[in-house]
Amino acid sequence: VCGDAGLFCTALLKRLQAGTAAPPFQQNTKSRLARMEEHRAAWTTELEAMAEANVEACETSGGRLVPRKVLWELEKAMPRDAIVATDIGNTCSVSNGYLRFEQPRSYLAALTFGNCGYAFPAAMGAKVG
């Protein structure tokens, strides 16, 4: 996007001062939230299916766990103010889908940067505050 920030800000200020109707994004908030909830429900269903996909193989091998189910159960058992730090690899990637947080700065992950050894110092920093 290329534009004149001064012209934009002037037009925005006039609109705000005029007290005109709510901007379009506020006019359809309920429908947008309903659509998001539909997407969230579909995603949860997909996650549940992936978590159950390999249960039978683990049960027949004995002593094995399905990582997705472990993360799902961990997410259920964590306190609301938990802070989780993950390192690189599949655990980090899969954790993005199965661990949900209600507070900001609760999930510390290197994500796509692949910083091996990130989790330990991140957890120490979170503990210190």
PEWOPE-V213589 format. One record per run of one state. SS is the DSSP state (h for helix, s for strand, l for the rest). FROM is the first residue (numbers start at 0). TO is the last residue. If there is no record, write none. Layout:
{{SS FROM TO} {SS FROM TO}}
This chain:
{{l 0 3} {h 4 17} {l 18 22} {h 23 26} {l 27 27} {h 28 51} {l 52 53} {h 54 60} {l 61 65} {h 66 76} {l 77 82} {s 83 85} {l 86 88} {h 89 97} {l 98 105} {s 106 108} {l 109 109} {h 110 112} {l 113 116} {h 117 127} {l 128 128}}
